[in-house]
């Protein structure tokens, strides 16, 4: 009897342990097809007949170039790097003026010499005081060569030291076909490619002060007065910047950025051209870049409806619960013909750990190139817990 009692007690204890032991948590599993193809075929990009060109949609990781690129003179596109480095050294809120720089007689002499040579400049006077924002406006809007040197000296102490920083920064950004010889681009040895310049413009436009400066049709300076943006398309067809340039060696050069709203989402689209010719190289560059922007036929691709079962929470004991998007329909942006990949990653559980009955969460990850869209999904009901028999057998 004693032995039997001990056996019974052991069995009861074992059953109690099995029934109270934590069970494995259910895991989310993707049930949608892991790939979605955007409808249609991407339109051919209208490359210019001469020079080099590139087109980019940074949000999608898309970059197209007209041909194999070689470094060429880029004229005043150089000033994008100058402004970028100024704002890295002296960060500025988009509506702030920043510190003041006092100009010298040498600065006036340089401005006068630039004007006499037919180069882009703005009038200045000795002892004139310009804020950082005014200097950047003068650099980026009318494309003043003389202010490029003022800014370079202010930031680095000399133009040569500043140019060294320009080249180090270009290398760090992966602009391997770019070499700067001066802060303004007057020197034909300041060379780059259209795609390198798009990469820089993409980085620079993430700085609100830079984006605000280049998105102006005009700006007003104390001595020079009101000056006009050398980018002619500002404010037209969604164009919000960024920089133009011309020298005899470079031809017409231009980087444009424009906003496009697709599927309720706004993205920036970039186009760049170098080496444009014709009676008005600026106009040729503008027409070529805008034609490429107009070819930005992005598609809003429906990935899942608001009640589409995206995934299931699956428990080892066979119970399941459907999972749907937590915030409504899922729509991604894609180039026509692109294939988007879908995957699921776990998120925090919605109930006490170790309990089978809970509402789970996960994240649907939609990828197109480097573009990643992360969407929370949630189970519509708790996963039923395991039966007593399953606990006894598997606990």
C-alpha positions in Angstrom: 0.0 0.0 0.0 2.8 2.4 0.8 4.5 1.7 -2.5 1.2 2.3 -4.4 0.6 5.5 -2.5 4.1 6.7 -3.4 3.5 5.8 -7.1 0.1 7.6 -7.1 1.7 10.6 -5.5 4.5 10.7 -8.0 2.0 10.4 -10.9 -0.1 13.2 -9.5 3.0 15.4 -9.0 4.1 14.6 -12.5 0.7 15.5 -14.0 0.7 18.7 -11.9 4.2 19.6 -13.3 3.1 18.9 -16.8 -0.1 21.0 -16.5 1.7 24.0 -15.0 4.8 24.0 -17.1 4.9 26.9 -19.6 4.1 26.0 -23.2 5.9 27.3 -26.3 4.6 30.5 -27.7 2.9 30.6 -31.1 5.0 32.0 -33.9 3.9 34.3 -36.8 4.2 32.8 -40.3 3.7 34.7 -43.5 0.9 33.3 -45.7 1.0 35.9 -48.5 3.1 35.1 -51.5 6.6 36.4 -50.7 6.8 38.4 -53.9 4.6 41.1 -55.6 5.3 42.5 -59.0 4.3 46.1 -59.8 2.1 46.2 -62.9 3.3 47.5 -66.2 6.7 48.2 -67.7 8.9 51.0 -66.8 8.9 53.8 -69.4 12.2 54.5 -71.2 14.0 57.4 -69.7 14.4 60.3 -72.2 18.2 60.7 -72.0 19.6 63.9 -73.5 21.3 63.5 -76.9 24.7 64.7 -75.6 26.5 64.9 -72.3 25.9 62.6 -69.4 22.8 62.1 -67.3 21.5 60.2 -64.3 18.1 59.8 -62.7 17.3 58.7 -59.1 14.5 57.9 -56.8 16.3 57.6 -53.5 13.3 56.3 -51.6 13.4 53.2 -53.8 17.2 52.9 -54.1 16.8 53.5 -57.9 19.6 55.1 -59.9 19.9 55.0 -63.7 22.6 56.5 -65.8 22.6 57.3 -69.5 25.8 55.5 -70.2 29.1 54.5 -68.7 30.1 57.5 -66.8 33.5 59.4 -66.9 34.4 62.3 -64.7 33.8 65.7 -66.4 33.8 69.3 -65.3 30.7 70.2 -63.3 31.0 74.0 -62.9 28.8 75.3 -60.1 27.4 72.0 -59.1 30.6 72.1 -57.0 28.8 74.5 -54.7 26.5 71.8 -53.4 29.5 70.2 -51.7 30.6 73.7 -50.4 27.2 74.3 -48.9 27.0 70.8 -47.5 30.3 71.2 -45.7 29.4 74.6 -44.4 26.2 73.2 -42.8 28.0 70.2 -41.4 30.6 72.6 -39.8 28.0 75.2 -38.7 24.5 73.5 -38.4 21.7 75.9 -39.0 17.9 75.8 -38.5 16.1 76.4 -41.8 14.7 79.8 -40.5 17.8 80.9 -38.6 20.4 83.3 -39.8 23.4 81.9 -37.9 26.7 83.7 -37.2 27.9 86.8 -39.1 30.9 87.1 -41.3 32.5 90.5 -42.1 33.7 90.9 -45.6 37.0 92.5 -46.6 38.5 94.7 -49.3 39.9 91.5 -50.8 36.4 90.0 -50.9 35.2 93.0 -52.9 38.2 92.8 -55.2 37.4 89.2 -56.0 33.8 89.9 -56.6 34.7 92.7 -59.0 37.2 90.5 -60.8 34.6 87.7 -61.2 32.1 90.1 -62.6 34.7 91.6 -65.1 35.5 88.1 -66.2 31.8 87.3 -66.8 31.7 84.8 -63.9 28.8 84.5 -61.5 29.2 86.8 -58.5 27.2 89.1 -56.2 28.3 92.6 -55.3 29.8 93.1 -51.9 31.5 95.9 -50.0 34.3 95.9 -47.4 33.0 95.6 -43.9 29.6 94.4 -45.2 28.2 91.8 -42.7 26.5 88.7 -44.1 25.0 86.0 -41.9 25.7 82.3 -42.6 22.2 82.0 -44.2 22.7 85.0 -46.4 26.1 83.6 -47.6 24.4 80.3 -48.3 21.6 82.0 -50.1 24.1 84.0 -52.2 26.0 80.8 -52.9 23.1 78.6 -53.9 20.5 81.0 -55.4 22.4 83.3 -57.8 25.5 80.9 -57.6 28.0 83.5 -56.5 31.6 82.3 -57.1 33.0 84.9 -54.8 30.9 83.8 -51.8 32.2 80.2 -52.3 35.6 81.4 -51.4 34.3 83.5 -48.5 32.6 80.4 -47.0 35.5 78.1 -47.6 37.9 80.5 -45.8 35.5 81.0 -43.0 35.0 77.3 -42.4 38.6 76.0 -42.9 40.9 79.0 -42.8 41.9 78.7 -46.4 40.4 77.5 -49.7 43.1 74.8 -50.0 42.2 73.4 -46.6 38.6 73.5 -47.5 39.2 71.7 -50.8 41.0 68.9 -49.0 37.9 68.5 -46.8 35.7 68.5 -49.9 37.7 65.6 -51.4 37.8 63.6 -48.1 34.1 64.0 -47.8 33.4 62.9 -51.4 35.5 59.8 -50.7 33.6 59.1 -47.5 30.2 59.4 -49.3 31.4 56.9 -52.0 31.7 59.6 -54.7 34.7 57.8 -56.3 34.5 59.6 -59.6 34.6 63.0 -58.0 37.6 65.3 -57.5 37.3 68.9 -56.3 39.9 71.6 -57.2 38.1 74.6 -55.8 35.0 75.6 -53.8 33.1 77.2 -56.7 33.6 75.0 -59.8 35.3 77.7 -61.9 38.3 75.4 -62.1 37.7 72.8 -64.8 39.6 70.3 -62.7 36.6 70.1 -60.4 35.1 67.0 -62.0 32.4 64.5 -61.2 29.7 62.3 -62.7 25.9 62.8 -62.9 25.3 59.9 -60.5 27.9 61.1 -58.0 26.2 64.5 -58.0 22.8 62.9 -57.4 24.2 61.1 -54.5 25.5 64.3 -53.0 22.2 66.1 -53.7 20.3 63.4 -52.0 22.4 63.7 -48.9 22.3 67.5 -48.9 18.5 67.7 -49.3 18.1 65.8 -46.0 19.5 69.0 -44.3 16.5 71.3 -43.8 18.5 74.5 -44.1 20.0 73.3 -47.4 16.6 72.3 -48.8 15.1 75.7 -47.7 17.9 77.7 -49.4 17.7 76.0 -52.8 13.9 76.2 -52.9 13.8 79.9 -53.5 13.0 81.8 -56.7 14.8 84.9 -55.4 16.7 86.1 -52.3 17.7 89.5 -51.1 21.2 90.4 -49.9 22.2 93.7 -48.2 24.3 95.2 -51.0 23.5 93.0 -54.0 19.8 93.4 -53.5 17.3 90.9 -54.9 18.9 88.2 -57.0 17.3 85.4 -59.0 17.8 81.6 -58.7 20.0 80.2 -61.5 17.8 77.1 -61.4 15.0 78.3 -63.7 12.4 75.6 -62.8 12.1 76.3 -59.1 8.4 76.1 -58.2 7.4 74.6 -61.5 6.0 71.1 -61.7 7.0 70.3 -58.2 10.7 71.3 -58.6 12.2 72.2 -55.2 15.9 72.6 -56.2 18.8 72.1 -56.4 21.7 73.6 -58.4 22.7 74.7 -61.9 26.1 75.5 -63.4 27.8 76.6 -66.6 31.4 77.1 -67.8 32.8 76.8 -71.3 34.6 73.6 -70.1 31.6 72.1 -68.4 28.7 73.2 -70.6 25.3 73.3 -69.0 25.0 71.3 -65.8 22.0 70.9 -63.6 20.7 68.8 -60.7 16.9 69.0 -60.2 14.8 67.6 -57.4 11.1 67.4 -57.6 8.3 66.1 -55.3 5.9 63.5 -56.7 2.9 62.2 -54.8 2.0 58.6 -55.5 -0.5 56.6 -53.6 -0.8 59.3 -51.0 3.0 59.3 -50.3 5.4 62.1 -51.3 8.8 61.2 -52.6 11.7 63.2 -54.0 12.8 62.4 -57.6 16.2 63.6 -58.8 17.7 64.2 -62.3 21.2 65.4 -63.2 22.8 66.4 -66.5 26.2 67.5 -67.5 27.8 68.8 -70.7 24.6 70.3 -72.3 25.1 72.5 -75.3 23.1 74.7 -77.6 22.4 78.4 -77.9 21.4 78.5 -74.2 23.1 75.6 -72.4 21.1 76.5 -69.2 17.9 76.0 -71.1 19.1 72.8 -72.7 20.0 71.4 -69.3 16.7 72.4 -67.8 14.7 70.8 -70.6 16.7 67.6 -70.4 16.5 67.3 -66.6 12.7 68.1 -66.5 12.0 65.5 -69.2 13.7 62.9 -67.0 11.7 64.0 -64.0 8.5 63.6 -66.0 9.4 60.0 -66.7 9.1 59.2 -63.0 6.1 56.8 -63.5 6.1 55.3 -60.1 3.3 53.0 -59.2 1.3 52.6 -56.0 1.3 48.8 -55.6 -1.4 47.3 -53.3 0.3 44.7 -51.1 -2.6 43.8 -48.8 -6.0 45.1 -48.0 -7.1 46.3 -44.6 -8.6 42.8 -43.7 -6.3 40.7 -45.8 -4.8 37.8 -43.9 -1.1 38.5 -44.1 0.1 35.9 -41.7 -1.0 33.4 -39.2 0.0 32.8 -35.6 0.7 29.1 -35.4 1.1 27.2 -32.2 2.9 23.8 -31.9 -0.4 22.2 -30.8 -2.0 23.1 -34.2 -4.1 26.1 -33.2 -3.9 29.2 -35.4 -5.1 32.9 -35.5 -5.2 35.0 -38.6 -3.1 38.2 -38.7 -4.1 41.3 -40.7 -2.5 44.8 -41.1 -2.9 46.8 -37.9 -3.3 50.2 -39.6 -5.3 49.6 -42.7 -4.3 48.7 -46.3 -0.6 48.3 -47.2 0.5 50.2 -50.3 4.1 50.4 -51.5 5.7 52.5 -54.2 7.6 50.8 -56.9 8.9 51.2 -60.4 6.6 49.4 -63.0 7.9 45.9 -63.4 9.8 45.8 -60.1 9.4 42.8 -57.8 8.8 43.5 -54.2 9.8 40.9 -51.6 7.7 40.3 -48.5 8.9 38.9 -45.2 7.8 38.7 -41.7 9.7 39.4 -38.5 8.4 38.9 -34.9 7.3 41.7 -32.7 6.6 41.9 -29.0 3.9 39.4 -27.8 0.6 40.8 -26.8 -0.1 38.6 -23.8 1.7 37.1 -20.8 4.7 35.0 -21.8 4.1 31.3 -21.7 0.3 31.6 -22.2 -1.1 30.1 -25.4 -4.2 32.4 -25.5 -3.0 35.8 -26.5 -3.2 38.3 -29.4 0.1 38.3 -31.2 1.9 41.0 -33.3 4.5 40.9 -36.0 5.9 43.3 -38.7 5.4 42.8 -42.4 8.6 44.0 -44.2 8.2 45.0 -47.9 11.4 45.6 -49.8 12.1 47.1 -53.2 15.8 47.6 -53.7 17.0 49.6 -50.6 13.5 50.8 -49.9 12.0 49.1 -46.9 8.4 49.5 -45.8 7.6 48.1 -42.3 4.0 47.5 -41.4 2.7 46.2 -38.1 0.3 43.2 -38.3 -1.9 41.8 -35.5 -3.8 38.7 -34.8 -7.6 39.1 -35.0 -8.1 36.8 -32.0 -6.1 35.0 -29.4 -4.6 31.6 -30.3 -6.5 28.9 -28.3 -4.4 27.3 -25.7 -3.4 23.6 -25.9 -5.6 20.8 -24.6 -5.0 18.9 -21.4 -3.9 15.9 -23.4 -1.4 17.9 -25.4 0.0 19.3 -22.2 0.3 15.9 -20.7 2.0 14.5 -23.8 4.2 17.4 -24.8 4.7 19.5 -21.7 
